[in-house]
Amino acid sequence: MKFGIHSPSFIYNESNIFDGIKKKVIWIEEHGFDWLSVMDHMIQIPVHGLPEEPFMESWTLLSALATATTRIRLSTLVTSTSYRNPALLAKMVTNLDLISKGRITLGIGAGWYEDEYKQYGFEFSQKPAERIYRLEEAVRLIKEMWTQERATYHGKYFHIENAILEPKPIQKPHPPILIGGGGEQLTLRTVARVGDMCNFIGAPDEVKKKFEVLNQHCVKEGRDFNSIERTVLCNLLIAKDESVLKSKLEKAKLFKGRGLTMEIAKELFHQYQSADVQMLICSIYQNDVETLEILSELKELFKQ
């Protein structure tokens, strides 16, 4: 099982927040993690902090981080379909694939944070199904842009006509596309149709059930279930002993994830591995250093 780090916060000791995340990402790469993702939001979301916290735009940030790293895979977790025209997004991700020399994954989802949409003037559909239909169209359009000399796509929501995208991405047939979300009727069907990776949140037994539903969709769509990489996102605070963990949790007033000792974290990770998770992406509350260090140690136990 591979291990990745998701960075949902920009609270650092450095006065320049980019210096803080750059230092962290270099450390993550040097310590052998497989993945680094950032959220694609304009403001902090409630599960990770306060909306007034400093927050960086994801794709410009990833472009800078790509030049500071050489091996680790970079991604958004996840980009909302509504924030950028999908043809423009295809061009942006292509540029980043070139800058990173083939290390970018497009993490994309239907979008959900209505308050953010209102603040930034983005159109928000009140119908979840419509947002998922838009997601599938966007992915199909992006794939056309990445693989065709001139791309034409006419959907209900998005249109391109004889569009040129040059140069093409380094990765062939195109950069991997991770679709985030676990809705069993529509989102997982979309993963089966057009996704290269899935990403769920939940306990091991819940995740295992999602995989079973995804497999059913794959059968209906004529898709090989094992062609989809299976990933899980965990929001974590870890300490080596119970007393330190208790102290951390008392200070982390906004924390909504799992507080674990090192031994319990190890057992949880074994359960995810037994549930057929291929990559565990660990989201660390406000960049807790001890959690990062423990994860670096634990991941060595799960190398394939």
Short mmCIF file of the C-alpha atoms (twelve columns), coordinates in Angstrom:
data_MODEL
# 
_entry.id   MODEL 
# 
loop_
_atom_site.group_PDB 
_atom_site.id 
_atom_site.type_symbol 
_atom_site.label_atom_id 
_atom_site.label_alt_id 
_atom_site.label_comp_id 
_atom_site.label_asym_id 
_atom_site.label_seq_id 
_atom_site.Cartn_x 
_atom_site.Cartn_y 
_atom_site.Cartn_z 
_atom_site.pdbx_PDB_model_num 
ATOM 1   C CA . MET A 1   0.000   0.000  0.000   1 
ATOM 2   C CA . LYS A 2   1.345   3.393  -0.989  1 
ATOM 3   C CA . PHE A 3   1.217   6.452  1.272   1 
ATOM 4   C CA . GLY A 4   0.515   10.036 0.324   1 
ATOM 5   C CA . ILE A 5   0.175   13.312 2.189   1 
ATOM 6   C CA . HIS A 6   -2.687  15.737 1.708   1 
ATOM 7   C CA . SER A 7   -1.956  19.305 2.799   1 
ATOM 8   C CA . PRO A 8   -5.205  21.091 3.742   1 
ATOM 9   C CA . SER A 9   -3.732  23.963 5.771   1 
ATOM 10  C CA . PHE A 10  -1.373  26.888 5.197   1 
ATOM 11  C CA . ILE A 11  -0.533  27.607 8.830   1 
ATOM 12  C CA . TYR A 12  3.267   27.632 9.108   1 
ATOM 13  C CA . ASN A 13  5.914   29.295 11.257  1 
ATOM 14  C CA . GLU A 14  7.458   30.935 8.197   1 
ATOM 15  C CA . SER A 15  6.322   34.490 7.457   1 
ATOM 16  C CA . ASN A 16  5.836   33.583 3.785   1 
ATOM 17  C CA . ILE A 17  3.333   30.722 3.620   1 
ATOM 18  C CA . PHE A 18  4.783   29.445 0.338   1 
ATOM 19  C CA . ASP A 19  8.157   28.970 2.031   1 
ATOM 20  C CA . GLY A 20  6.356   26.893 4.656   1 
ATOM 21  C CA . ILE A 21  4.651   24.507 2.268   1 
ATOM 22  C CA . LYS A 22  7.701   24.278 0.000   1 
ATOM 23  C CA . LYS A 23  9.825   23.187 2.972   1 
ATOM 24  C CA . LYS A 24  7.181   20.641 3.979   1 
ATOM 25  C CA . VAL A 25  6.834   19.160 0.488   1 
ATOM 26  C CA . ILE A 26  10.586  18.779 0.067   1 
ATOM 27  C CA . TRP A 27  10.654  16.920 3.412   1 
ATOM 28  C CA . ILE A 28  7.777   14.676 2.302   1 
ATOM 29  C CA . GLU A 29  9.550   13.775 -0.926  1 
ATOM 30  C CA . GLU A 30  12.868  13.159 0.821   1 
ATOM 31  C CA . HIS A 31  11.136  10.796 3.264   1 
ATOM 32  C CA . GLY A 32  9.748   8.572  0.530   1 
ATOM 33  C CA . PHE A 33  6.059   9.414  0.346   1 
ATOM 34  C CA . ASP A 34  4.395   8.695  -2.993  1 
ATOM 35  C CA . TRP A 35  1.919   11.565 -3.286  1 
ATOM 36  C CA . LEU A 36  1.299   15.183 -2.320  1 
ATOM 37  C CA . SER A 37  -2.077  16.828 -2.853  1 
ATOM 38  C CA . VAL A 38  -3.613  20.166 -1.962  1 
ATOM 39  C CA . MET A 39  -7.228  21.249 -1.836  1 
ATOM 40  C CA . ASP A 40  -8.692  23.301 -4.655  1 
ATOM 41  C CA . HIS A 41  -10.519 25.946 -2.657  1 
ATOM 42  C CA . MET A 42  -10.363 29.720 -2.455  1 
ATOM 43  C CA . ILE A 43  -10.983 29.777 1.322   1 
ATOM 44  C CA . GLN A 44  -10.429 27.290 4.113   1 
ATOM 45  C CA . ILE A 45  -13.254 24.775 4.594   1 
ATOM 46  C CA . PRO A 46  -14.930 24.208 8.001   1 
ATOM 47  C CA . VAL A 47  -13.510 20.725 8.638   1 
ATOM 48  C CA . HIS A 48  -9.926  22.062 8.583   1 
ATOM 49  C CA . GLY A 49  -10.055 25.563 10.033  1 
ATOM 50  C CA . LEU A 50  -11.504 29.053 9.791   1 
ATOM 51  C CA . PRO A 51  -12.465 30.782 6.524   1 
ATOM 52  C CA . GLU A 52  -10.236 33.755 7.403   1 
ATOM 53  C CA . GLU A 53  -7.090  31.612 7.395   1 
ATOM 54  C CA . PRO A 54  -4.521  32.225 4.625   1 
ATOM 55  C CA . PHE A 55  -5.153  29.969 1.635   1 
ATOM 56  C CA . MET A 56  -3.345  29.476 -1.672  1 
ATOM 57  C CA . GLU A 57  -4.822  28.704 -5.104  1 
ATOM 58  C CA . SER A 58  -4.013  25.125 -5.975  1 
ATOM 59  C CA . TRP A 59  -2.802  25.019 -9.582  1 
ATOM 60  C CA . THR A 60  -0.394  27.944 -9.409  1 
ATOM 61  C CA . LEU A 61  0.895   26.473 -6.143  1 
ATOM 62  C CA . LEU A 62  1.426   23.014 -7.674  1 
ATOM 63  C CA . SER A 63  3.330   24.565 -10.576 1 
ATOM 64  C CA . ALA A 64  5.784   26.091 -8.123  1 
ATOM 65  C CA . LEU A 65  6.046   22.885 -6.075  1 
ATOM 66  C CA . ALA A 66  6.739   20.907 -9.258  1 
ATOM 67  C CA . THR A 67  9.949   22.881 -9.750  1 
ATOM 68  C CA . ALA A 68  11.004  22.196 -6.147  1 
ATOM 69  C CA . THR A 69  10.572  18.403 -6.397  1 
ATOM 70  C CA . THR A 70  11.703  15.617 -8.716  1 
ATOM 71  C CA . ARG A 71  9.893   12.388 -7.829  1 
ATOM 72  C CA . ILE A 72  6.673   12.783 -5.846  1 
ATOM 73  C CA . ARG A 73  3.323   12.735 -7.654  1 
ATOM 74  C CA . LEU A 74  1.337   15.982 -7.367  1 
ATOM 75  C CA . SER A 75  -2.419  16.497 -7.454  1 
ATOM 76  C CA . THR A 76  -5.445  18.431 -6.368  1 
ATOM 77  C CA . LEU A 77  -7.848  16.690 -4.023  1 
ATOM 78  C CA . VAL A 78  -10.031 17.761 -5.636  1 
ATOM 79  C CA . THR A 79  -10.658 20.455 -8.249  1 
ATOM 80  C CA . SER A 80  -14.267 21.518 -8.622  1 
ATOM 81  C CA . THR A 81  -15.662 21.283 -12.144 1 
ATOM 82  C CA . SER A 82  -17.294 24.682 -11.665 1 
ATOM 83  C CA . TYR A 83  -14.217 26.763 -10.868 1 
ATOM 84  C CA . ARG A 84  -12.622 26.697 -14.320 1 
ATOM 85  C CA . ASN A 85  -13.755 26.074 -17.861 1 
ATOM 86  C CA . PRO A 86  -12.750 22.419 -18.498 1 
ATOM 87  C CA . ALA A 87  -10.936 23.239 -21.756 1 
ATOM 88  C CA . LEU A 88  -8.825  25.790 -19.881 1 
ATOM 89  C CA . LEU A 89  -8.285  23.246 -17.098 1 
ATOM 90  C CA . ALA A 90  -7.037  20.730 -19.680 1 
ATOM 91  C CA . LYS A 91  -4.472  23.299 -20.830 1 
ATOM 92  C CA . MET A 92  -3.414  24.134 -17.265 1 
ATOM 93  C CA . VAL A 93  -2.906  20.493 -16.294 1 
ATOM 94  C CA . THR A 94  -0.967  19.871 -19.508 1 
ATOM 95  C CA . ASN A 95  1.402   22.711 -18.628 1 
ATOM 96  C CA . LEU A 96  1.907   21.238 -15.173 1 
ATOM 97  C CA . ASP A 97  2.507   17.778 -16.630 1 
ATOM 98  C CA . LEU A 98  5.300   19.303 -18.712 1 
ATOM 99  C CA . ILE A 99  6.729   21.303 -15.797 1 
ATOM 100 C CA . SER A 100 6.692   18.255 -13.501 1 
ATOM 101 C CA . LYS A 101 8.003   15.910 -16.225 1 
ATOM 102 C CA . GLY A 102 4.962   13.667 -16.025 1 
ATOM 103 C CA . ARG A 103 4.107   13.700 -12.304 1 
ATOM 104 C CA . ILE A 104 0.650   15.310 -12.279 1 
ATOM 105 C CA . THR A 105 -2.705  13.702 -11.512 1 
ATOM 106 C CA . LEU A 106 -5.920  15.601 -12.125 1 
ATOM 107 C CA . GLY A 107 -8.055  15.168 -9.029  1 
ATOM 108 C CA . ILE A 108 -11.540 16.406 -9.870  1 
ATOM 109 C CA . GLY A 109 -14.978 16.418 -8.289  1 
ATOM 110 C CA . ALA A 110 -18.475 17.821 -8.596  1 
ATOM 111 C CA . GLY A 111 -18.075 20.629 -6.035  1 
ATOM 112 C CA . TRP A 112 -20.037 21.202 -2.846  1 
ATOM 113 C CA . TYR A 113 -19.028 24.268 -0.771  1 
ATOM 114 C CA . GLU A 114 -21.878 26.630 -1.591  1 
ATOM 115 C CA . ASP A 115 -20.659 29.541 0.544   1 
ATOM 116 C CA . GLU A 116 -17.392 29.621 -1.385  1 
ATOM 117 C CA . TYR A 117 -19.294 29.665 -4.684  1 
ATOM 118 C CA . LYS A 118 -21.317 32.655 -3.485  1 
ATOM 119 C CA . GLN A 119 -18.266 34.563 -2.262  1 
ATOM 120 C CA . TYR A 120 -16.423 34.156 -5.562  1 
ATOM 121 C CA . GLY A 121 -19.388 34.486 -7.900  1 
ATOM 122 C CA . PHE A 122 -19.248 30.907 -9.206  1 
ATOM 123 C CA . GLU A 123 -22.462 29.350 -10.475 1 
ATOM 124 C CA . PHE A 124 -23.722 26.694 -8.027  1 
ATOM 125 C CA . SER A 125 -26.369 24.170 -8.962  1 
ATOM 126 C CA . GLN A 126 -28.628 23.171 -6.087  1 
ATOM 127 C CA . LYS A 127 -29.076 19.776 -7.752  1 
ATOM 128 C CA . PRO A 128 -26.292 17.314 -6.817  1 
ATOM 129 C CA . ALA A 129 -27.122 15.130 -9.825  1 
ATOM 130 C CA . GLU A 130 -26.599 18.057 -12.201 1 
ATOM 131 C CA . ARG A 131 -23.199 18.774 -10.648 1 
ATOM 132 C CA . ILE A 132 -22.192 15.143 -11.229 1 
ATOM 133 C CA . TYR A 133 -23.420 15.219 -14.845 1 
ATOM 134 C CA . ARG A 134 -21.282 18.328 -15.339 1 
ATOM 135 C CA . LEU A 135 -18.337 16.463 -13.839 1 
ATOM 136 C CA . GLU A 136 -18.642 13.585 -16.284 1 
ATOM 137 C CA . GLU A 137 -18.943 15.944 -19.245 1 
ATOM 138 C CA . ALA A 138 -15.894 17.911 -18.080 1 
ATOM 139 C CA . VAL A 139 -13.776 14.761 -17.834 1 
ATOM 140 C CA . ARG A 140 -14.860 13.578 -21.280 1 
ATOM 141 C CA . LEU A 141 -14.046 16.975 -22.769 1 
ATOM 142 C CA . ILE A 142 -10.633 17.080 -21.074 1 
ATOM 143 C CA . LYS A 143 -9.760  13.624 -22.402 1 
ATOM 144 C CA . GLU A 144 -10.676 14.739 -25.912 1 
ATOM 145 C CA . MET A 145 -8.396  17.757 -25.576 1 
ATOM 146 C CA . TRP A 146 -5.541  15.553 -24.358 1 
ATOM 147 C CA . THR A 147 -5.794  12.828 -26.981 1 
ATOM 148 C CA . GLN A 148 -7.128  14.374 -30.210 1 
ATOM 149 C CA . GLU A 149 -5.262  16.558 -32.692 1 
ATOM 150 C CA . ARG A 150 -8.312  18.794 -32.835 1 
ATOM 151 C CA . ALA A 151 -10.999 18.202 -30.261 1 
ATOM 152 C CA . THR A 152 -14.731 18.673 -30.695 1 
ATOM 153 C CA . TYR A 153 -17.161 17.963 -27.894 1 
ATOM 154 C CA . HIS A 154 -20.789 19.008 -27.528 1 
ATOM 155 C CA . GLY A 155 -22.480 18.126 -24.272 1 
ATOM 156 C CA . LYS A 156 -25.401 19.577 -22.398 1 
ATOM 157 C CA . TYR A 157 -23.170 21.852 -20.318 1 
ATOM 158 C CA . PHE A 158 -19.816 22.179 -22.117 1 
ATOM 159 C CA . HIS A 159 -18.803 22.674 -25.757 1 
ATOM 160 C CA . ILE A 160 -15.581 22.907 -27.733 1 
ATOM 161 C CA . GLU A 161 -15.182 23.033 -31.500 1 
ATOM 162 C CA . ASN A 162 -12.077 21.909 -33.394 1 
ATOM 163 C CA . ALA A 163 -9.946  22.928 -30.385 1 
ATOM 164 C CA . ILE A 164 -6.153  22.716 -30.483 1 
ATOM 165 C CA . LEU A 165 -4.123  21.787 -27.415 1 
ATOM 166 C CA . GLU A 166 -0.396  21.689 -28.076 1 
ATOM 167 C CA . PRO A 167 1.873   20.377 -26.803 1 
ATOM 168 C CA . LYS A 168 0.125   17.295 -25.514 1 
ATOM 169 C CA . PRO A 169 0.781   15.958 -21.985 1 
ATOM 170 C CA . ILE A 170 3.868   13.817 -21.392 1 
ATOM 171 C CA . GLN A 171 1.876   11.007 -19.766 1 
ATOM 172 C CA . LYS A 172 0.148   8.668  -22.212 1 
ATOM 173 C CA . PRO A 173 -2.595  8.269  -23.072 1 
ATOM 174 C CA . HIS A 174 -3.085  11.202 -20.669 1 
ATOM 175 C CA . PRO A 175 -2.455  12.210 -17.028 1 
ATOM 176 C CA . PRO A 176 -4.414  10.037 -14.583 1 
ATOM 177 C CA . ILE A 177 -7.806  11.375 -13.539 1 
ATOM 178 C CA . LEU A 178 -8.867  10.843 -9.935  1 
ATOM 179 C CA . ILE A 179 -12.566 11.366 -9.223  1 
ATOM 180 C CA . GLY A 180 -13.360 12.202 -5.622  1 
ATOM 181 C CA . GLY A 181 -16.618 11.258 -3.923  1 
ATOM 182 C CA . GLY A 182 -18.503 8.194  -2.835  1 
ATOM 183 C CA . GLY A 183 -22.088 8.656  -4.013  1 
ATOM 184 C CA . GLU A 184 -23.089 5.125  -4.918  1 
ATOM 185 C CA . GLN A 185 -25.648 5.791  -7.663  1 
ATOM 186 C CA . LEU A 186 -24.053 8.542  -9.754  1 
ATOM 187 C CA . THR A 187 -20.514 9.366  -8.599  1 
ATOM 188 C CA . LEU A 188 -19.297 5.763  -8.610  1 
ATOM 189 C CA . ARG A 189 -20.936 5.215  -11.974 1 
ATOM 190 C CA . THR A 190 -18.973 8.213  -13.251 1 
ATOM 191 C CA . VAL A 191 -15.747 6.717  -11.868 1 
ATOM 192 C CA . ALA A 192 -16.512 3.449  -13.676 1 
ATOM 193 C CA . ARG A 193 -17.136 5.327  -16.911 1 
ATOM 194 C CA . VAL A 194 -14.312 7.866  -17.052 1 
ATOM 195 C CA . GLY A 195 -12.086 7.694  -13.933 1 
ATOM 196 C CA . ASP A 196 -8.594  6.274  -13.552 1 
ATOM 197 C CA . MET A 197 -8.609  6.545  -9.758  1 
ATOM 198 C CA . CYS A 198 -11.230 6.831  -7.033  1 
ATOM 199 C CA . ASN A 199 -10.961 8.477  -3.628  1 
ATOM 200 C CA . PHE A 200 -13.227 7.772  -0.674  1 
ATOM 201 C CA . ILE A 201 -13.497 8.901  2.931   1 
ATOM 202 C CA . GLY A 202 -14.652 6.426  5.560   1 
ATOM 203 C CA . ALA A 203 -13.835 3.562  7.873   1 
ATOM 204 C CA . PRO A 204 -12.312 0.408  6.327   1 
ATOM 205 C CA . ASP A 205 -15.628 -1.473 6.257   1 
ATOM 206 C CA . GLU A 206 -17.367 1.500  4.622   1 
ATOM 207 C CA . VAL A 207 -14.624 1.803  2.029   1 
ATOM 208 C CA . LYS A 208 -14.793 -1.914 1.269   1 
ATOM 209 C CA . LYS A 209 -18.517 -1.560 0.587   1 
ATOM 210 C CA . LYS A 210 -17.823 1.379  -1.777  1 
ATOM 211 C CA . PHE A 211 -15.352 -0.780 -3.687  1 
ATOM 212 C CA . GLU A 212 -17.994 -3.485 -4.041  1 
ATOM 213 C CA . VAL A 213 -20.486 -0.965 -5.442  1 
ATOM 214 C CA . LEU A 214 -17.850 0.451  -7.790  1 
ATOM 215 C CA . ASN A 215 -17.134 -3.060 -9.020  1 
ATOM 216 C CA . GLN A 216 -20.835 -3.515 -9.812  1 
ATOM 217 C CA . HIS A 217 -20.804 -0.311 -11.862 1 
ATOM 218 C CA . CYS A 218 -17.670 -1.502 -13.652 1 
ATOM 219 C CA . VAL A 219 -19.410 -4.732 -14.626 1 
ATOM 220 C CA . LYS A 220 -22.345 -2.759 -16.060 1 
ATOM 221 C CA . GLU A 221 -20.022 -0.402 -17.944 1 
ATOM 222 C CA . GLY A 222 -17.752 -3.163 -19.266 1 
ATOM 223 C CA . ARG A 223 -14.814 -1.795 -17.296 1 
ATOM 224 C CA . ASP A 224 -12.050 -3.723 -15.557 1 
ATOM 225 C CA . PHE A 225 -12.407 -2.853 -11.860 1 
ATOM 226 C CA . ASN A 226 -8.690  -3.409 -11.311 1 
ATOM 227 C CA . SER A 227 -7.838  -0.724 -13.860 1 
ATOM 228 C CA . ILE A 228 -9.048  1.874  -11.325 1 
ATOM 229 C CA . GLU A 229 -6.580  2.758  -8.571  1 
ATOM 230 C CA . ARG A 230 -8.317  2.700  -5.181  1 
ATOM 231 C CA . THR A 231 -7.381  5.461  -2.728  1 
ATOM 232 C CA . VAL A 232 -8.711  6.657  0.626   1 
ATOM 233 C CA . LEU A 233 -8.364  10.010 2.399   1 
ATOM 234 C CA . CYS A 234 -7.919  10.048 6.195   1 
ATOM 235 C CA . ASN A 235 -7.894  13.191 8.349   1 
ATOM 236 C CA . LEU A 236 -5.420  12.407 11.138  1 
ATOM 237 C CA . LEU A 237 -3.684  13.521 14.309  1 
ATOM 238 C CA . ILE A 238 -1.250  10.903 15.647  1 
ATOM 239 C CA . ALA A 239 0.897   10.761 18.785  1 
ATOM 240 C CA . LYS A 240 3.197   8.105  20.203  1 
ATOM 241 C CA . ASP A 241 1.307   7.898  23.495  1 
ATOM 242 C CA . GLU A 242 -2.154  8.597  24.853  1 
ATOM 243 C CA . SER A 243 -1.230  11.576 27.056  1 
ATOM 244 C CA . VAL A 244 0.341   13.528 24.192  1 
ATOM 245 C CA . LEU A 245 -2.604  12.699 21.961  1 
ATOM 246 C CA . LYS A 246 -5.057  13.944 24.581  1 
ATOM 247 C CA . SER A 247 -3.162  17.226 24.825  1 
ATOM 248 C CA . LYS A 248 -3.186  17.639 21.055  1 
ATOM 249 C CA . LEU A 249 -6.909  16.984 20.769  1 
ATOM 250 C CA . GLU A 250 -7.691  19.479 23.536  1 
ATOM 251 C CA . LYS A 251 -5.881  22.192 21.562  1 
ATOM 252 C CA . ALA A 252 -7.307  21.188 18.168  1 
ATOM 253 C CA . LYS A 253 -10.744 22.695 18.688  1 
ATOM 254 C CA . LEU A 254 -11.743 22.526 15.017  1 
ATOM 255 C CA . PHE A 255 -10.364 19.054 14.322  1 
ATOM 256 C CA . LYS A 256 -12.994 16.693 12.874  1 
ATOM 257 C CA . GLY A 257 -10.820 13.690 12.008  1 
ATOM 258 C CA . ARG A 258 -9.294  10.727 13.845  1 
ATOM 259 C CA . GLY A 259 -7.028  11.130 16.863  1 
ATOM 260 C CA . LEU A 260 -4.855  8.015  17.134  1 
ATOM 261 C CA . THR A 261 -1.891  6.649  19.008  1 
ATOM 262 C CA . MET A 262 0.847   5.187  16.842  1 
ATOM 263 C CA . GLU A 263 -0.186  1.606  17.629  1 
ATOM 264 C CA . ILE A 264 -3.859  2.212  16.839  1 
ATOM 265 C CA . ALA A 265 -2.882  3.995  13.615  1 
ATOM 266 C CA . LYS A 266 -0.836  0.953  12.586  1 
ATOM 267 C CA . GLU A 267 -3.818  -1.339 13.168  1 
ATOM 268 C CA . LEU A 268 -6.130  0.999  11.239  1 
ATOM 269 C CA . PHE A 269 -3.735  1.052  8.288   1 
ATOM 270 C CA . HIS A 270 -3.644  -2.755 8.284   1 
ATOM 271 C CA . GLN A 271 -7.452  -2.728 8.083   1 
ATOM 272 C CA . TYR A 272 -7.361  -0.392 5.070   1 
ATOM 273 C CA . GLN A 273 -4.789  -2.614 3.398   1 
ATOM 274 C CA . SER A 274 -7.026  -5.654 4.031   1 
ATOM 275 C CA . ALA A 275 -9.932  -3.716 2.482   1 
ATOM 276 C CA . ASP A 276 -7.894  -3.538 -0.766  1 
ATOM 277 C CA . VAL A 277 -6.899  0.119  -0.496  1 
ATOM 278 C CA . GLN A 278 -3.947  0.742  -2.804  1 
ATOM 279 C CA . MET A 279 -2.967  4.191  -1.539  1 
ATOM 280 C CA . LEU A 280 -3.736  5.837  1.789   1 
ATOM 281 C CA . ILE A 281 -3.664  9.637  1.560   1 
ATOM 282 C CA . CYS A 282 -3.210  11.178 4.997   1 
ATOM 283 C CA . SER A 283 -4.526  14.671 5.669   1 
ATOM 284 C CA . ILE A 284 -2.667  16.204 8.605   1 
ATOM 285 C CA . TYR A 285 -4.403  18.757 10.810  1 
ATOM 286 C CA . GLN A 286 -2.586  22.110 10.664  1 
ATOM 287 C CA . ASN A 287 0.696   20.485 9.609   1 
ATOM 288 C CA . ASP A 288 1.353   18.623 12.862  1 
ATOM 289 C CA . VAL A 289 5.027   17.628 12.728  1 
ATOM 290 C CA . GLU A 290 4.784   14.552 14.969  1 
ATOM 291 C CA . THR A 291 1.987   13.099 12.830  1 
ATOM 292 C CA . LEU A 292 4.168   13.488 9.735   1 
ATOM 293 C CA . GLU A 293 7.136   11.853 11.419  1 
ATOM 294 C CA . ILE A 294 5.089   8.896  12.677  1 
ATOM 295 C CA . LEU A 295 3.543   8.393  9.239   1 
ATOM 296 C CA . SER A 296 7.003   8.373  7.711   1 
ATOM 297 C CA . GLU A 297 7.943   5.556  10.097  1 
ATOM 298 C CA . LEU A 298 4.708   3.561  9.731   1 
ATOM 299 C CA . LYS A 299 4.606   3.616  5.932   1 
ATOM 300 C CA . GLU A 300 7.740   1.470  5.821   1 
ATOM 301 C CA . LEU A 301 5.707   -1.405 7.306   1 
ATOM 302 C CA . PHE A 302 3.327   -1.400 4.335   1 
ATOM 303 C CA . LYS A 303 5.710   -1.288 1.389   1 
ATOM 304 C CA . GLN A 304 4.727   -3.821 -1.257  1 
# 
